[in-house]
C-alpha cells in the first residue's frame, strides 16, 4: 500500500505518528507526503482536532500532549526528586541578599525555598503554607503571607482575597512552578479557579522566573494562564528537550539548566 492510497483513518494515524516525532506538521507537508489536496489535508486536521489529538496552528498543526491531572502536593514530593533538588539549588542562586521575592506553591518551589533560608534581609511573599512554614521564625527573613481560599490539595491560598492582596504587592522576582509549559500554547494548568490568582502573581514582579522539570515541558493542560513570553527566566533540568530550550532562548528567555 502506498501513501496516496491510504484511507482517511490510516492517513490520520500516520499524521499522528509524524507529530510524535517532530511535533509540528504543515498542510503543505501533508499534501506532498500523501498526494492529497489542501482541502483534504485540512479536513484531516480538523477531524484530529475534534478528537483532541492535535492543536491547529497557522498553516498546520502541532502535537497536543495533554498533561496528566496534577496529583496532591504530598504525592508529588516523591516524583522527580533529584531533578527538583537540582533545580532548587540553581534557581536559588538567582536570588540575592536584600531581594523581595514572591514564592508560589508546589514541590519545585519548595525546593527553591529550602536553599534560601540563609539569605540576609530577604523579604518573601507567599500564598503557600509549606513555604510559609519553611521561613517561619527565621530572623533574617521577613515573611508576608497572603490569605484567601485554602486549596487543600496544594496547601495554597487562591481566589478573590488573595488577588486583592497581590494587587498591593510589588517584588523584585516572582518564582513559580507550572503544571504544563509549551512554546506556542504557553503556561497552562488544570485547575481553572487558580488561573486568575496565578495571573495576579505574574503581574506582581519585575522579573518572572518559572521553575519546572522536563516532564512539564511540551505539555498542555486545560486552563490557559499566560503566553510563554510572559516569563523572563526558565530553570529546568538536564533532560529538558533541546528544541524547546532553543526555541524559548530565541524568544529572549534566559534559561538555566540544573
C-alpha positions as CSV (number, residue, x, y, z in Angstrom):
1,X,0.0,0.0,0.0
2,X,1.4,3.4,-1.0
3,X,0.8,6.6,1.0
4,X,-1.5,8.0,-1.7
5,X,-3.9,5.0,-1.3
6,X,-4.4,5.2,2.5
7,X,-7.8,5.6,3.9
8,X,-8.7,8.7,5.9
9,X,-8.2,6.9,9.2
10,X,-4.9,5.4,8.1
11,X,-3.6,8.7,6.9
12,X,-4.6,10.5,10.1
13,X,-2.8,7.8,12.1
14,X,0.3,8.4,10.1
15,X,0.0,12.2,10.7
16,X,-0.1,11.5,14.5
17,X,3.0,9.3,14.2
18,X,4.8,12.1,12.4
19,X,3.7,14.6,15.1
20,X,5.0,12.3,17.8
21,X,8.5,12.5,16.2
22,X,8.7,16.1,15.0
23,X,5.9,17.9,17.0
24,X,4.7,20.1,14.1
25,X,3.5,19.4,10.6
26,X,2.3,21.8,7.9
27,X,-0.6,21.5,5.5
28,X,1.9,21.7,2.6
29,X,3.9,18.7,4.0
30,X,0.7,16.6,4.4
31,X,-0.3,17.4,0.8
32,X,3.2,16.4,-0.6
33,X,3.6,13.4,1.6
34,X,0.2,11.8,0.9
35,X,-0.5,13.3,-2.6
36,X,-3.8,14.9,-1.4
37,X,-5.4,18.3,-1.9
38,X,-5.2,21.1,0.7
39,X,-8.9,20.7,1.4
40,X,-8.4,17.0,2.2
41,X,-5.4,17.8,4.4
42,X,-7.3,20.5,6.3
43,X,-10.2,18.1,6.8
44,X,-7.9,15.5,8.3
45,X,-6.5,18.1,10.7
46,X,-10.0,19.3,11.7
47,X,-11.0,15.7,12.5
48,X,-7.9,15.2,14.6
49,X,-8.5,18.5,16.3
50,X,-12.1,17.4,17.2
51,X,-10.6,14.3,18.7
52,X,-8.3,16.5,20.8
53,X,-5.3,14.6,19.3
54,X,-3.7,17.8,17.9
55,X,-3.8,21.5,18.1
56,X,-4.3,23.6,15.0
57,X,-1.8,26.4,14.3
58,X,-1.4,28.7,11.4
59,X,-0.5,26.6,8.3
60,X,-0.7,23.3,10.0
61,X,-0.8,21.5,13.4
62,X,1.2,20.7,16.5
63,X,1.2,17.7,18.8
64,X,-1.3,18.1,21.7
65,X,0.3,16.2,24.5
66,X,-2.1,16.6,27.4
67,X,-0.5,17.0,30.8
68,X,-1.9,14.4,33.3
69,X,-4.1,15.7,36.1
70,X,-2.0,17.1,38.9
71,X,-1.7,15.0,42.0
72,X,-1.9,16.4,45.5
73,X,1.2,18.1,46.8
74,X,2.1,15.3,49.2
75,X,2.0,12.7,46.5
76,X,4.2,14.8,44.2
77,X,7.0,15.1,46.7
78,X,8.4,11.7,45.6
79,X,8.4,12.5,41.9
80,X,11.5,13.7,40.0
81,X,13.2,14.3,43.4
82,X,16.7,14.6,42.0
83,X,15.7,17.0,39.2
84,X,13.7,19.2,41.6
85,X,16.6,19.3,44.1
86,X,19.0,20.4,41.4
87,X,16.5,23.0,40.1
88,X,16.0,24.2,43.6
89,X,19.7,24.9,44.1
90,X,20.1,26.6,40.7
91,X,17.1,28.8,41.0
92,X,18.1,29.9,44.5
93,X,21.3,31.3,43.0
94,X,19.2,33.8,41.2
95,X,18.0,35.4,44.5
96,X,20.3,37.9,46.2
97,X,20.5,39.2,49.7
98,X,18.0,42.0,50.3
99,X,15.7,40.9,47.5
100,X,11.9,41.0,47.8
101,X,10.5,37.9,46.1
102,X,7.3,36.0,45.7
103,X,7.4,32.2,46.0
104,X,4.4,30.3,44.7
105,X,3.1,26.8,45.6
106,X,4.3,23.4,44.5
107,X,7.1,21.0,45.2
108,X,9.7,22.6,42.9
109,X,9.3,26.0,44.5
110,X,9.5,24.4,47.9
111,X,12.9,23.0,46.9
112,X,14.0,26.5,46.0
113,X,12.8,27.8,49.4
114,X,15.0,25.2,51.2
115,X,18.0,26.9,49.6
116,X,17.1,30.4,50.6
117,X,17.0,30.1,54.4
118,X,20.5,31.6,54.8
119,X,19.8,34.8,52.8
120,X,20.3,38.1,54.5
121,X,17.4,40.6,54.8
122,X,15.2,38.7,52.4
123,X,11.6,39.5,52.0
124,X,9.4,36.6,51.0
125,X,5.8,37.0,49.9
126,X,3.9,33.7,49.5
127,X,0.5,32.1,49.2
128,X,1.9,28.7,50.1
129,X,1.6,27.2,53.6
130,X,4.7,24.9,53.2
131,X,6.8,27.9,52.1
132,X,5.4,30.0,55.0
133,X,6.4,27.2,57.4
134,X,9.8,26.9,55.8
135,X,10.7,30.5,56.8
136,X,8.7,31.0,59.9
137,X,10.8,32.1,62.9
138,X,13.9,33.0,60.8
139,X,15.2,36.4,62.0
140,X,16.9,37.1,58.6
141,X,13.7,36.7,56.5
142,X,10.6,38.9,56.5
143,X,7.6,36.9,55.5
144,X,4.3,38.3,54.1
145,X,1.6,35.6,54.0
146,X,-1.4,36.1,51.6
147,X,-4.7,34.8,52.8
148,X,-7.7,33.6,50.8
149,X,-9.4,30.4,50.0
150,X,-7.3,27.4,51.0
151,X,-6.8,24.8,48.2
152,X,-6.5,21.7,50.3
153,X,-4.6,19.6,47.7
154,X,-2.0,22.2,47.2
155,X,-1.9,23.9,50.6
156,X,-2.1,27.2,48.9
157,X,-4.3,30.3,49.1
158,X,-6.2,31.4,46.0
159,X,-9.2,33.4,45.0
160,X,-10.5,37.0,45.3
161,X,-9.0,37.8,48.6
162,X,-5.6,36.6,47.5
163,X,-5.8,38.5,44.3
164,X,-6.7,41.7,46.1
165,X,-3.7,41.4,48.3
166,X,-1.5,40.7,45.3
167,X,-2.7,44.0,43.8
168,X,-0.9,45.8,46.6
169,X,2.4,43.8,46.2
170,X,5.5,44.6,44.1
171,X,8.5,42.4,44.3
172,X,11.9,42.1,42.5
173,X,11.3,38.5,41.4
174,X,8.3,36.2,41.1
175,X,9.3,32.5,41.3
176,X,6.6,29.9,40.4
177,X,6.3,26.4,39.2
178,X,3.9,25.4,36.4
179,X,1.8,22.4,35.5
180,X,2.5,22.5,31.8
181,X,4.6,24.7,29.5
182,X,4.6,24.8,25.7
183,X,6.3,27.2,23.3
184,X,3.1,28.1,21.4
185,X,0.4,27.3,24.0
186,X,2.3,29.0,26.8
187,X,1.7,28.2,30.5
188,X,-1.3,26.2,31.4
189,X,-2.7,24.4,34.4
190,X,-5.5,22.0,35.2
191,X,-7.4,23.9,37.9
192,X,-9.4,26.8,36.5
193,X,-10.2,28.6,39.8
194,X,-6.4,29.1,40.4
195,X,-5.8,30.7,37.0
196,X,-6.8,34.3,37.9
197,X,-4.7,34.1,41.1
198,X,-1.7,32.9,39.1
199,X,-2.1,35.8,36.6
200,X,-2.1,38.3,39.5
201,X,1.1,36.6,40.8
202,X,2.8,37.1,37.4
203,X,1.9,40.9,37.5
204,X,3.4,41.4,40.9
205,X,7.1,41.0,39.9
206,X,9.7,42.9,37.9
207,X,11.1,39.6,36.8
208,X,9.2,36.3,36.4
209,X,11.2,33.1,37.0
210,X,9.5,29.8,36.1
211,X,11.0,26.5,37.5
212,X,9.9,23.2,36.1
213,X,11.4,19.8,35.4
214,X,11.4,18.2,32.0
215,X,8.1,16.3,32.5
216,X,6.2,19.6,32.3
217,X,7.8,20.7,29.0
218,X,5.9,20.4,25.7
219,X,2.7,19.6,27.7
220,X,-0.6,21.3,27.5
221,X,-3.3,21.5,30.2
222,X,-6.9,22.7,30.2
223,X,-6.7,26.3,31.6
224,X,-4.6,28.9,29.8
225,X,-2.5,31.0,32.2
226,X,-0.2,33.2,30.1
227,X,1.9,33.2,26.9
228,X,5.4,31.9,27.1
229,X,6.8,35.4,26.6
230,X,5.3,36.4,30.0
231,X,8.3,34.8,31.7
232,X,11.9,36.2,31.8
233,X,13.8,33.2,33.1
234,X,13.3,29.4,32.9
235,X,15.0,27.0,35.2
236,X,14.9,23.3,34.3
237,X,16.9,20.0,34.4
238,X,19.4,18.5,32.0
239,X,16.7,16.2,30.5
240,X,14.8,19.2,29.0
241,X,14.2,18.8,25.2
242,X,16.9,20.7,23.3
243,X,14.5,22.1,20.7
244,X,12.3,23.6,23.4
245,X,15.3,25.3,25.0
246,X,16.5,26.6,21.7
247,X,13.0,27.9,20.8
248,X,12.5,29.9,24.1
249,X,16.1,31.2,24.0
250,X,15.3,32.7,20.6
251,X,12.3,34.4,22.2
252,X,14.7,36.2,24.7
253,X,14.0,34.0,27.7
254,X,17.1,33.2,29.8
255,X,17.5,29.5,30.5
256,X,19.3,27.8,33.3
257,X,19.8,24.0,33.2
258,X,20.5,22.3,36.5
